[in-house]
Amino acid sequence: MTAASYRHLLISYSIELGCVTFNVDYRLGPATKAPGGSHDIVKVLKHVIENASELNVDPACIVLCGESGGAGTVLGAA
């Protein structure tokens, strides 16, 4: 699945939970070897933390999540 396929789910999370969501379209294997995808997530996470005030994000309250293989990629980023 692509990041775009989760768009509606993340919008509903934002509305229901009153939070900001970000969807990272990280590089996938086999074209990108591990830990390339995790590095992409870390890069986005650093950007969000460094720009938290502009993005209206509490940097002390960030949750990472993923589904299926994405869960392992997120775990590698964490």
Biopython code that builds the backbone (N, CA, C, O; Angstrom):
import numpy as np
from Bio.PDB.StructureBuilder import StructureBuilder

atoms = [
    (1, "MET", "N", (0.842, -1.181, 0.000)),
    (1, "MET", "CA", (0.000, 0.000, 0.000)),
    (1, "MET", "C", (0.885, 1.240, 0.000)),
    (1, "MET", "O", (2.026, 1.217, 0.461)),
    (2, "THR", "N", (0.339, 2.293, -0.517)),
    (2, "THR", "CA", (1.076, 3.551, -0.548)),
    (2, "THR", "C", (0.609, 4.478, 0.568)),
    (2, "THR", "O", (-0.429, 4.257, 1.190)),
    (3, "ALA", "N", (1.390, 5.503, 0.801)),
    (3, "ALA", "CA", (1.017, 6.486, 1.822)),
    (3, "ALA", "C", (-0.341, 7.100, 1.503)),
    (3, "ALA", "O", (-1.127, 7.366, 2.412)),
    (4, "ALA", "N", (-0.623, 7.325, 0.231)),
    (4, "ALA", "CA", (-1.896, 7.942, -0.160)),
    (4, "ALA", "C", (-3.094, 7.081, 0.226)),
    (4, "ALA", "O", (-4.175, 7.614, 0.477)),
    (5, "SER", "N", (-2.924, 5.772, 0.277)),
    (5, "SER", "CA", (-4.047, 4.894, 0.604)),
    (5, "SER", "C", (-4.476, 5.016, 2.071)),
    (5, "SER", "O", (-5.552, 4.542, 2.436)),
    (6, "TYR", "N", (-3.659, 5.635, 2.907)),
    (6, "TYR", "CA", (-3.987, 5.824, 4.320)),
    (6, "TYR", "C", (-4.507, 7.224, 4.620)),
    (6, "TYR", "O", (-4.791, 7.543, 5.775)),
    (7, "ARG", "N", (-4.633, 8.055, 3.606)),
    (7, "ARG", "CA", (-5.012, 9.458, 3.794)),
    (7, "ARG", "C", (-6.313, 9.602, 4.577)),
    (7, "ARG", "O", (-6.356, 10.349, 5.554)),
    (8, "HIS", "N", (-7.366, 8.910, 4.172)),
    (8, "HIS", "CA", (-8.668, 9.057, 4.832)),
    (8, "HIS", "C", (-8.615, 8.585, 6.283)),
    (8, "HIS", "O", (-9.241, 9.189, 7.153)),
    (9, "LEU", "N", (-7.881, 7.524, 6.547)),
    (9, "LEU", "CA", (-7.744, 7.026, 7.913)),
    (9, "LEU", "C", (-7.067, 8.064, 8.801)),
    (9, "LEU", "O", (-7.506, 8.308, 9.925)),
    (10, "LEU", "N", (-5.999, 8.672, 8.296)),
    (10, "LEU", "CA", (-5.287, 9.670, 9.088)),
    (10, "LEU", "C", (-6.110, 10.928, 9.304)),
    (10, "LEU", "O", (-6.022, 11.556, 10.359)),
    (11, "ILE", "N", (-6.900, 11.296, 8.322)),
    (11, "ILE", "CA", (-7.791, 12.450, 8.499)),
    (11, "ILE", "C", (-8.798, 12.154, 9.604)),
    (11, "ILE", "O", (-9.089, 13.019, 10.430)),
    (12, "SER", "N", (-9.332, 10.930, 9.618)),
    (12, "SER", "CA", (-10.298, 10.594, 10.674)),
    (12, "SER", "C", (-9.622, 10.574, 12.044)),
    (12, "SER", "O", (-10.233, 10.986, 13.030)),
    (13, "TYR", "N", (-8.374, 10.106, 12.128)),
    (13, "TYR", "CA", (-7.627, 10.163, 13.392)),
    (13, "TYR", "C", (-7.474, 11.605, 13.851)),
    (13, "TYR", "O", (-7.689, 11.919, 15.022)),
    (14, "SER", "N", (-7.106, 12.469, 12.935)),
    (14, "SER", "CA", (-6.901, 13.879, 13.284)),
    (14, "SER", "C", (-8.171, 14.495, 13.837)),
    (14, "SER", "O", (-8.137, 15.218, 14.833)),
    (15, "ILE", "N", (-9.284, 14.211, 13.194)),
    (15, "ILE", "CA", (-10.564, 14.779, 13.627)),
    (15, "ILE", "C", (-10.995, 14.174, 14.960)),
    (15, "ILE", "O", (-11.346, 14.900, 15.890)),
    (16, "GLU", "N", (-10.970, 12.848, 15.051)),
    (16, "GLU", "CA", (-11.466, 12.168, 16.250)),
    (16, "GLU", "C", (-10.600, 12.417, 17.477)),
    (16, "GLU", "O", (-11.119, 12.592, 18.579)),
    (17, "LEU", "N", (-9.279, 12.434, 17.292)),
    (17, "LEU", "CA", (-8.360, 12.560, 18.415)),
    (17, "LEU", "C", (-7.863, 13.980, 18.637)),
    (17, "LEU", "O", (-7.206, 14.258, 19.640)),
    (18, "GLY", "N", (-8.168, 14.878, 17.713)),
    (18, "GLY", "CA", (-7.713, 16.256, 17.842)),
    (18, "GLY", "C", (-6.203, 16.366, 17.763)),
    (18, "GLY", "O", (-5.586, 17.102, 18.533)),
    (19, "CYS", "N", (-5.608, 15.634, 16.831)),
    (19, "CYS", "CA", (-4.151, 15.631, 16.717)),
    (19, "CYS", "C", (-3.735, 15.913, 15.278)),
    (19, "CYS", "O", (-4.558, 15.915, 14.363)),
    (20, "VAL", "N", (-2.463, 16.145, 15.106)),
    (20, "VAL", "CA", (-1.873, 16.339, 13.793)),
    (20, "VAL", "C", (-1.281, 15.004, 13.357)),
    (20, "VAL", "O", (-0.621, 14.330, 14.147)),
    (21, "THR", "N", (-1.513, 14.619, 12.108)),
    (21, "THR", "CA", (-0.938, 13.375, 11.604)),
    (21, "THR", "C", (-0.037, 13.670, 10.415)),
    (21, "THR", "O", (-0.276, 14.598, 9.643)),
    (22, "PHE", "N", (1.000, 12.860, 10.289)),
    (22, "PHE", "CA", (1.914, 12.942, 9.162)),
    (22, "PHE", "C", (2.035, 11.549, 8.569)),
    (22, "PHE", "O", (2.108, 10.561, 9.300)),
    (23, "ASN", "N", (2.055, 11.469, 7.276)),
    (23, "ASN", "CA", (2.143, 10.197, 6.585)),
    (23, "ASN", "C", (3.422, 10.203, 5.755)),
    (23, "ASN", "O", (3.563, 11.010, 4.837)),
    (24, "VAL", "N", (4.342, 9.317, 6.071)),
    (24, "VAL", "CA", (5.644, 9.291, 5.409)),
    (24, "VAL", "C", (5.631, 8.263, 4.286)),
    (24, "VAL", "O", (5.403, 7.078, 4.527)),
    (25, "ASP", "N", (5.871, 8.708, 3.081)),
    (25, "ASP", "CA", (5.971, 7.820, 1.929)),
    (25, "ASP", "C", (7.444, 7.430, 1.789)),
    (25, "ASP", "O", (8.160, 7.952, 0.934)),
    (26, "TYR", "N", (7.880, 6.503, 2.643)),
    (26, "TYR", "CA", (9.285, 6.113, 2.701)),
    (26, "TYR", "C", (9.637, 5.157, 1.555)),
    (26, "TYR", "O", (8.764, 4.531, 0.953)),
    (27, "ARG", "N", (10.929, 5.065, 1.277)),
    (27, "ARG", "CA", (11.400, 4.176, 0.205)),
    (27, "ARG", "C", (11.186, 2.712, 0.595)),
    (27, "ARG", "O", (11.343, 2.332, 1.755)),
    (28, "LEU", "N", (10.832, 1.919, -0.380)),
    (28, "LEU", "CA", (10.515, 0.511, -0.162)),
    (28, "LEU", "C", (11.558, -0.410, -0.779)),
    (28, "LEU", "O", (12.256, -0.035, -1.721)),
    (29, "GLY", "N", (11.657, -1.634, -0.229)),
    (29, "GLY", "CA", (12.484, -2.676, -0.808)),
    (29, "GLY", "C", (11.722, -3.353, -1.925)),
    (29, "GLY", "O", (10.498, -3.229, -1.971)),
    (30, "PRO", "N", (12.355, -4.036, -2.798)),
    (30, "PRO", "CA", (13.774, -4.336, -2.789)),
    (30, "PRO", "C", (14.654, -3.250, -3.410)),
    (30, "PRO", "O", (15.880, -3.347, -3.373)),
    (31, "ALA", "N", (14.026, -2.216, -3.981)),
    (31, "ALA", "CA", (14.825, -1.154, -4.603)),
    (31, "ALA", "C", (15.706, -0.444, -3.587)),
    (31, "ALA", "O", (16.823, -0.036, -3.907)),
    (32, "THR", "N", (15.214, -0.297, -2.380)),
    (32, "THR", "CA", (15.982, 0.334, -1.305)),
    (32, "THR", "C", (16.233, -0.693, -0.225)),
    (32, "THR", "O", (15.294, -1.264, 0.330)),
    (33, "LYS", "N", (17.469, -0.924, 0.066)),
    (33, "LYS", "CA", (17.843, -1.893, 1.096)),
    (33, "LYS", "C", (17.632, -1.297, 2.486)),
    (33, "LYS", "O", (17.776, -0.091, 2.686)),
    (34, "ALA", "N", (17.292, -2.150, 3.431)),
    (34, "ALA", "CA", (17.151, -1.724, 4.833)),
    (34, "ALA", "C", (18.502, -1.236, 5.329)),
    (34, "ALA", "O", (19.531, -1.813, 4.977)),
    (35, "PRO", "N", (18.517, -0.228, 6.107)),
    (35, "PRO", "CA", (17.430, 0.488, 6.768)),
    (35, "PRO", "C", (17.014, 1.781, 6.062)),
    (35, "PRO", "O", (16.669, 2.753, 6.734)),
    (36, "GLY", "N", (17.037, 1.819, 4.736)),
    (36, "GLY", "CA", (16.706, 3.035, 3.995)),
    (36, "GLY", "C", (15.367, 3.630, 4.353)),
    (36, "GLY", "O", (15.262, 4.841, 4.549)),
    (37, "GLY", "N", (14.318, 2.790, 4.446)),
    (37, "GLY", "CA", (12.996, 3.286, 4.807)),
    (37, "GLY", "C", (12.965, 3.884, 6.199)),
    (37, "GLY", "O", (12.337, 4.918, 6.422)),
    (38, "SER", "N", (13.639, 3.239, 7.135)),
    (38, "SER", "CA", (13.705, 3.763, 8.508)),
    (38, "SER", "C", (14.431, 5.104, 8.532)),
    (38, "SER", "O", (14.048, 6.005, 9.278)),
    (39, "HIS", "N", (15.469, 5.236, 7.726)),
    (39, "HIS", "CA", (16.191, 6.512, 7.661)),
    (39, "HIS", "C", (15.281, 7.623, 7.144)),
    (39, "HIS", "O", (15.366, 8.762, 7.602)),
    (40, "ASP", "N", (14.406, 7.289, 6.182)),
    (40, "ASP", "CA", (13.455, 8.283, 5.671)),
    (40, "ASP", "C", (12.524, 8.758, 6.782)),
    (40, "ASP", "O", (12.245, 9.951, 6.894)),
    (41, "ILE", "N", (12.047, 7.827, 7.599)),
    (41, "ILE", "CA", (11.147, 8.168, 8.698)),
    (41, "ILE", "C", (11.867, 9.036, 9.728)),
    (41, "ILE", "O", (11.295, 10.007, 10.223)),
    (42, "VAL", "N", (13.094, 8.703, 10.050)),
    (42, "VAL", "CA", (13.873, 9.494, 11.007)),
    (42, "VAL", "C", (14.059, 10.919, 10.488)),
    (42, "VAL", "O", (13.963, 11.881, 11.251)),
    (43, "LYS", "N", (14.323, 11.047, 9.200)),
    (43, "LYS", "CA", (14.514, 12.378, 8.606)),
    (43, "LYS", "C", (13.248, 13.223, 8.762)),
    (43, "LYS", "O", (13.323, 14.400, 9.116)),
    (44, "VAL", "N", (12.093, 12.624, 8.499)),
    (44, "VAL", "CA", (10.829, 13.349, 8.650)),
    (44, "VAL", "C", (10.568, 13.662, 10.120)),
    (44, "VAL", "O", (10.138, 14.768, 10.450)),
    (45, "LEU", "N", (10.822, 12.706, 11.001)),
    (45, "LEU", "CA", (10.613, 12.922, 12.428)),
    (45, "LEU", "C", (11.474, 14.077, 12.938)),
    (45, "LEU", "O", (10.991, 14.918, 13.696)),
    (46, "LYS", "N", (12.733, 14.124, 12.534)),
    (46, "LYS", "CA", (13.609, 15.237, 12.925)),
    (46, "LYS", "C", (13.059, 16.566, 12.423)),
    (46, "LYS", "O", (13.094, 17.567, 13.138)),
    (47, "HIS", "N", (12.551, 16.575, 11.190)),
    (47, "HIS", "CA", (11.978, 17.801, 10.631)),
    (47, "HIS", "C", (10.773, 18.252, 11.453)),
    (47, "HIS", "O", (10.634, 19.438, 11.750)),
    (48, "VAL", "N", (9.911, 17.320, 11.817)),
    (48, "VAL", "CA", (8.723, 17.649, 12.609)),
    (48, "VAL", "C", (9.132, 18.207, 13.968)),
    (48, "VAL", "O", (8.581, 19.212, 14.418)),
    (49, "ILE", "N", (10.086, 17.567, 14.619)),
    (49, "ILE", "CA", (10.534, 18.036, 15.941)),
    (49, "ILE", "C", (11.171, 19.423, 15.841)),
    (49, "ILE", "O", (10.881, 20.300, 16.655)),
    (50, "GLU", "N", (12.029, 19.621, 14.852)),
    (50, "GLU", "CA", (12.717, 20.905, 14.696)),
    (50, "GLU", "C", (11.762, 22.036, 14.314)),
    (50, "GLU", "O", (12.054, 23.203, 14.575)),
    (51, "ASN", "N", (10.632, 21.706, 13.703)),
    (51, "ASN", "CA", (9.683, 22.714, 13.244)),
    (51, "ASN", "C", (8.339, 22.580, 13.958)),
    (51, "ASN", "O", (7.298, 22.951, 13.415)),
    (52, "ALA", "N", (8.372, 22.049, 15.178)),
    (52, "ALA", "CA", (7.150, 21.733, 15.919)),
    (52, "ALA", "C", (6.231, 22.937, 16.095)),
    (52, "ALA", "O", (5.018, 22.815, 15.924)),
    (53, "SER", "N", (6.782, 24.076, 16.428)),
    (53, "SER", "CA", (5.915, 25.233, 16.671)),
    (53, "SER", "C", (5.198, 25.670, 15.400)),
    (53, "SER", "O", (4.019, 26.021, 15.444)),
    (54, "GLU", "N", (5.893, 25.654, 14.274)),
    (54, "GLU", "CA", (5.264, 26.029, 12.999)),
    (54, "GLU", "C", (4.229, 25.002, 12.551)),
    (54, "GLU", "O", (3.260, 25.344, 11.873)),
    (55, "LEU", "N", (4.438, 23.743, 12.933)),
    (55, "LEU", "CA", (3.534, 22.666, 12.543)),
    (55, "LEU", "C", (2.425, 22.418, 13.558)),
    (55, "LEU", "O", (1.578, 21.547, 13.361)),
    (56, "ASN", "N", (2.435, 23.189, 14.646)),
    (56, "ASN", "CA", (1.451, 23.049, 15.720)),
    (56, "ASN", "C", (1.490, 21.636, 16.325)),
    (56, "ASN", "O", (0.460, 20.982, 16.492)),
    (57, "VAL", "N", (2.703, 21.196, 16.641)),
    (57, "VAL", "CA", (2.939, 19.858, 17.187)),
    (57, "VAL", "C", (3.631, 19.989, 18.542)),
    (57, "VAL", "O", (4.536, 20.807, 18.705)),
    (58, "ASP", "N", (3.209, 19.190, 19.501)),
    (58, "ASP", "CA", (3.901, 19.098, 20.784)),
    (58, "ASP", "C", (5.005, 18.051, 20.616)),
    (58, "ASP", "O", (4.699, 16.864, 20.511)),
    (59, "PRO", "N", (6.275, 18.454, 20.586)),
    (59, "PRO", "CA", (7.350, 17.502, 20.338)),
    (59, "PRO", "C", (7.505, 16.450, 21.441)),
    (59, "PRO", "O", (8.187, 15.445, 21.241)),
    (60, "ALA", "N", (6.888, 16.669, 22.588)),
    (60, "ALA", "CA", (6.945, 15.689, 23.678)),
    (60, "ALA", "C", (5.828, 14.659, 23.567)),
    (60, "ALA", "O", (5.732, 13.753, 24.394)),
    (61, "CYS", "N", (4.993, 14.795, 22.556)),
    (61, "CYS", "CA", (3.826, 13.919, 22.438)),
    (61, "CYS", "C", (3.684, 13.444, 20.991)),
    (61, "CYS", "O", (2.730, 13.795, 20.296)),
    (62, "ILE", "N", (4.648, 12.643, 20.557)),
    (62, "ILE", "CA", (4.654, 12.124, 19.190)),
    (62, "ILE", "C", (4.545, 10.609, 19.244)),
    (62, "ILE", "O", (5.222, 9.950, 20.033)),
    (63, "VAL", "N", (3.689, 10.073, 18.400)),
    (63, "VAL", "CA", (3.494, 8.633, 18.311)),
    (63, "VAL", "C", (3.862, 8.193, 16.898)),
    (63, "VAL", "O", (3.453, 8.816, 15.919)),
    (64, "LEU", "N", (4.633, 7.118, 16.803)),
    (64, "LEU", "CA", (4.941, 6.513, 15.512)),
    (64, "LEU", "C", (4.131, 5.232, 15.382)),
    (64, "LEU", "O", (3.993, 4.486, 16.351)),
    (65, "CYS", "N", (3.600, 4.973, 14.208)),
    (65, "CYS", "CA", (2.889, 3.713, 14.010)),
    (65, "CYS", "C", (3.061, 3.256, 12.573)),
    (65, "CYS", "O", (3.365, 4.045, 11.679)),
    (66, "GLY", "N", (2.862, 1.982, 12.378)),
    (66, "GLY", "CA", (2.950, 1.393, 11.058)),
    (66, "GLY", "C", (2.155, 0.110, 11.024)),
    (66, "GLY", "O", (1.819, -0.457, 12.063)),
    (67, "GLU", "N", (1.860, -0.338, 9.836)),
    (67, "GLU", "CA", (1.065, -1.543, 9.644)),
    (67, "GLU", "C", (1.861, -2.553, 8.833)),
    (67, "GLU", "O", (2.514, -2.192, 7.854)),
    (68, "SER", "N", (1.811, -3.788, 9.229)),
    (68, "SER", "CA", (2.470, -4.891, 8.534)),
    (68, "SER", "C", (3.978, -4.613, 8.464)),
    (68, "SER", "O", (4.609, -4.380, 9.495)),
    (69, "GLY", "N", (4.550, -4.636, 7.275)),
    (69, "GLY", "CA", (5.981, -4.382, 7.134)),
    (69, "GLY", "C", (6.367, -2.987, 7.578)),
    (69, "GLY", "O", (7.496, -2.752, 8.009)),
    (70, "GLY", "N", (5.417, -2.054, 7.469)),
    (70, "GLY", "CA", (5.670, -0.688, 7.924)),
    (70, "GLY", "C", (5.887, -0.596, 9.410)),
    (70, "GLY", "O", (6.571, 0.310, 9.886)),
    (71, "ALA", "N", (5.308, -1.530, 10.158)),
    (71, "ALA", "CA", (5.530, -1.541, 11.609)),
    (71, "ALA", "C", (6.991, -1.818, 11.928)),
    (71, "ALA", "O", (7.557, -1.200, 12.830)),
    (72, "GLY", "N", (7.600, -2.731, 11.205)),
    (72, "GLY", "CA", (9.017, -3.007, 11.395)),
    (72, "GLY", "C", (9.892, -1.841, 10.971)),
    (72, "GLY", "O", (10.912, -1.561, 11.600)),
    (73, "THR", "N", (9.493, -1.166, 9.909)),
    (73, "THR", "CA", (10.243, -0.005, 9.442)),
    (73, "THR", "C", (10.178, 1.117, 10.476)),
    (73, "THR", "O", (11.184, 1.776, 10.742)),
    (74, "VAL", "N", (9.009, 1.333, 11.054)),
    (74, "VAL", "CA", (8.833, 2.353, 12.091)),
    (74, "VAL", "C", (9.629, 1.956, 13.342)),
    (74, "VAL", "O", (10.261, 2.803, 13.975)),
    (75, "LEU", "N", (9.594, 0.690, 13.686)),
    (75, "LEU", "CA", (10.355, 0.223, 14.841)),
    (75, "LEU", "C", (11.847, 0.489, 14.634)),
    (75, "LEU", "O", (12.541, 0.898, 15.565)),
    (76, "GLY", "N", (12.334, 0.262, 13.430)),
    (76, "GLY", "CA", (13.731, 0.561, 13.125)),
    (76, "GLY", "C", (14.040, 2.033, 13.262)),
    (76, "GLY", "O", (15.138, 2.402, 13.678)),
    (77, "ALA", "N", (13.078, 2.888, 12.914)),
    (77, "ALA", "CA", (13.262, 4.340, 13.049)),
    (77, "ALA", "C", (13.273, 4.748, 14.508)),
    (77, "ALA", "O", (14.010, 5.652, 14.903)),
    (78, "ALA", "N", (12.445, 4.074, 15.319)),
    (78, "ALA", "CA", (12.347, 4.428, 16.743)),
    (78, "ALA", "C", (13.646, 4.100, 17.438)),
    (78, "ALA", "O", (13.774, 4.320, 18.642)),
]
sb = StructureBuilder()
sb.init_structure("model")
sb.init_model(0)
sb.init_chain("A")
sb.init_seg("    ")
for serial, (resi, resn, name, xyz) in enumerate(atoms, 1):
    if name == "N":
        sb.init_residue(resn, " ", resi, " ")
    sb.init_atom(name, np.array(xyz, "f"), 0.0, 1.0, " ", f" {name:<3s}", serial, name[0])
structure = sb.get_structure()
